[in-house]
Amino acid sequence: MVSLGRWLVSLWNGLFVEQMYIIQRELDKDARNKFSFGALFLMCWVAVVLTLMEYYGHSGSFLYRWFLAVLPTDTQYSAVYRHVFWSLSCSAGYLLLPAMIIILTPGDRFDRYGLKLKGMTDHLWIYVMLFLIVLPAVIFVSYTQSFQRTYPFYHKASRSLIDLGLWWTFYGIQFFCLEFFFRGYILHGLKRHVGAHAILFSAVPYCMIHFGKPMAETLGAVIAGIALGILSLRTMSVWSGFLIHISVAFAMDLLSLWQKGKFSLFM
C-alpha cells in the first residue's frame, strides 16, 4: 500500500507538477505573474458568460420557447431540437461572447488563443496516446446501467444514421466551443498574467459545469481540466484537446449503443 501511494505521488508529480514547472519557466519571460486588470476582467467576463448559460442556455428558458416557435413541430426529428438548442447556446456562450471581447480589444488576435492549425500534426501522437489511456476506462463503465441510460444524450440517435449524424454534428460543435472557452480563451488569456497558474484557474469552472452529473465524472473533470490545460499550453493549441474530447464522446455513444444491442444501425 505504501509503495502504491509513492507510485501515485510520483505519477502525479511526473504528469502534472513537473509539467507545470516546465510551462512556468517557458512563460516567465512574458508572464507578469500578478493578477492584473486584464486577468480580473477576463475572469469576471467568464463568470458572466457561465451565468447567462446557466439561466438561458437550457430547454426551460424563454429563449428555448422562442427557438421552438420558428421550427416545424410535425417532424420526426423534433426530439433533437432540445439538443440543437443546447449546442447553439454553447456556441454563443463559449465562442461568440469571448470572440466579441477579442474583437473589441485593440491589438488582440484569435491566434493567441490556441486556434493555430500550423504544427498540429506534430502533436497527434499525444492525442492518440491519451485516447488509448482513457478508452479502457470508458469500456469498463459502459457495462453499467447508468452509463447506458445516459448515452447518447439524444436517445433517438440509434433510430437511423441521419439521427446519429445530426446529433454528432451539433455535439461536435459544442465540444469545439467548450475547448476554445476553457483551454483557449481562459487559459491562453490568463497565461500572460498568472503564468502556469492559468491551468488551475481554467480547471475550477470546468469542474463546476459538470455539477449535476455523476460525482465520479465531476471529480474526473478536475484531472481532465488540468491535463488538457497542460496539453494546450505545451502544444499552444486547443485542437488536440478537441480531438480527445470528441473521440471519447463518440466512443461513449457507440459503446452504449453496442451494450444496448442497437449496433444494427451500422449493419
Secondary structure, 3 states (H helix, E strand, C coil): CHHHHHHHHHHHHHHHHHHHHHHHHHHCCCCCCCCCHHHHHHHHHHHHHHHHHHHHCCCCCHHHHHHHHCCCCCCCCHHHHHHHHHHHHHHHHHHHHHHHHHHHCCCCCHHHHCCCCCCHHHHHHHHHHHHHHHHHHHHHHCCCHHHHHHCCCCCCCCCCHHHHHHHHHHHHHHHHHHHHHHHHHHHHHHHHHHHHHHHHHHHHHHHHCCCCCCHHHHHHHHHHHHHHHHHHHHHCCCHHHHHHHHHHHHHHHHHHHHHCCCHHHHC
